[in-house]
Amino acid sequence: MSPRNTQRRRRRRTRRERRDVQEQVLKTERIQIERKSFEITLKENPRGRFLCIAEEVGSHRDMIIIPGVGLNEFSGALSRMLEYMNQLPPTQSSTPPTGVENQGGTSQNQPS
């Protein structure tokens, strides 16, 4: 077996082991858009900083984690998507991204 294959066979940590890693919340913001609630949290643990984006709809929760080293790239991609969306003609079901707070969305900053 090659050294590369042995690296892939490392034991995966259990959920409990992942949960035991000490994380510090640096900043949290909540956004309510229609029936969806988003929580954007900047955290830090011994491995580095990362952004957690959680979406809650009813009792269902989905989450993505973006490592701190990738946040500038993620932000750039998001900016490009917003620029592109703003150039598209409006649809009946879409609301403009600017002024979302005035059209059913609210933002709550939560310093940590």
C-alpha positions as a printed NumPy array, in Angstrom:
array([[  0.   ,   0.   ,   0.   ],
       [  1.389,   3.406,  -0.928],
       [  1.982,   6.102,   1.735],
       [ -0.811,   8.111,   0.157],
       [ -3.33 ,   5.345,   0.779],
       [ -2.276,   4.971,   4.412],
       [ -2.929,   8.67 ,   4.971],
       [ -6.474,   8.249,   3.701],
       [ -7.094,   5.367,   6.078],
       [ -6.675,   7.438,   9.219],
       [ -9.46 ,   6.832,  11.668],
       [-12.234,   9.392,  11.412],
       [-13.09 ,  11.14 ,  14.627],
       [-16.436,  10.321,  16.155],
       [-19.13 ,  12.948,  16.617],
       [-18.39 ,  13.06 ,  20.309],
       [-14.68 ,  13.698,  19.641],
       [-15.531,  16.487,  17.185],
       [-17.959,  17.966,  19.694],
       [-15.297,  17.995,  22.428],
       [-13.077,  20.426,  20.468],
       [-13.202,  23.776,  22.247],
       [-14.727,  26.443,  19.996],
       [-14.945,  30.131,  20.729],
       [-17.703,  32.226,  19.151],
       [-16.203,  35.492,  17.886],
       [-19.301,  37.079,  16.299],
       [-22.833,  36.033,  15.384],
       [-25.494,  37.616,  13.179],
       [-29.033,  36.379,  12.573],
       [-31.088,  37.154,   9.495],
       [-34.786,  36.335,   9.02 ],
       [-35.938,  36.136,   5.385],
       [-39.495,  34.972,   4.796],
       [-39.845,  31.647,   6.68 ],
       [-36.109,  30.999,   6.799],
       [-33.76 ,  31.981,   9.564],
       [-30.019,  32.241,   8.928],
       [-27.353,  32.337,  11.605],
       [-23.882,  33.399,  10.494],
       [-21.228,  32.745,  13.132],
       [-17.493,  33.36 ,  13.074],
       [-15.808,  30.806,  15.342],
       [-12.311,  29.786,  16.331],
       [-10.86 ,  26.51 ,  17.579],
       [ -7.286,  25.161,  17.905],
       [ -7.246,  24.418,  14.158],
       [ -8.12 ,  28.01 ,  13.162],
       [-11.002,  30.358,  12.381],
       [-14.033,  29.39 ,  10.353],
       [-17.474,  30.629,   9.384],
       [-20.611,  28.614,  10.131],
       [-23.724,  29.401,   8.12 ],
       [-26.832,  27.695,   9.486],
       [-30.234,  27.729,   7.788],
       [-33.295,  26.915,   9.857],
       [-36.69 ,  26.202,   8.342],
       [-39.17 ,  24.988,  10.919],
       [-37.425,  22.262,  12.885],
       [-34.945,  21.451,  10.084],
       [-31.401,  22.86 ,  10.277],
       [-28.673,  22.72 ,   7.617],
       [-25.158,  24.02 ,   8.126],
       [-22.086,  24.738,   6.043],
       [-18.612,  25.451,   7.39 ],
       [-16.121,  27.628,   5.503],
       [-12.488,  27.613,   6.692],
       [-11.084,  31.055,   7.451],
       [ -8.456,  30.73 ,   4.723],
       [-11.264,  30.453,   2.146],
       [-13.447,  33.345,   3.297],
       [-12.028,  35.901,   0.843],
       [-12.597,  33.512,  -2.059],
       [-16.118,  32.729,  -0.805],
       [-16.887,  36.435,  -0.396],
       [-15.655,  37.147,  -3.934],
       [-17.833,  34.399,  -5.409],
       [-20.847,  35.672,  -3.478],
       [-20.197,  39.238,  -4.684],
       [-19.975,  38.053,  -8.282],
       [-23.283,  36.176,  -7.913],
       [-24.971,  39.295,  -6.507],
       [-23.593,  41.443,  -9.334],
       [-24.891,  38.947, -11.89 ],
       [-28.297,  38.695, -10.193],
       [-28.639,  42.49 , -10.131],
       [-28.118,  42.549, -13.917],
       [-30.93 ,  40.063, -14.561],
       [-34.453,  41.297, -15.273],
       [-36.73 ,  41.033, -12.235],
       [-39.131,  38.135, -11.92 ],
       [-42.527,  38.143, -10.244],
       [-41.347,  35.912,  -7.403],
       [-38.01 ,  37.609,  -6.712],
       [-37.327,  40.503,  -4.419],
       [-34.304,  42.733,  -4.908],
       [-31.305,  41.912,  -2.715],
       [-31.043,  45.508,  -1.523],
       [-33.674,  46.541,   0.964],
       [-34.484,  42.954,   1.909],
       [-34.803,  44.094,   5.514],
       [-37.645,  46.397,   4.486],
       [-39.432,  43.659,   2.557],
       [-39.846,  40.858,   5.06 ],
       [-36.283,  40.334,   6.243],
       [-34.735,  41.421,   9.493],
       [-31.179,  41.429,  10.706],
       [-30.054,  41.063,  14.277],
       [-26.431,  41.613,  15.251],
       [-25.264,  39.674,  18.261],
       [-21.809,  40.611,  19.517],
       [-20.07 ,  37.831,  21.342]])
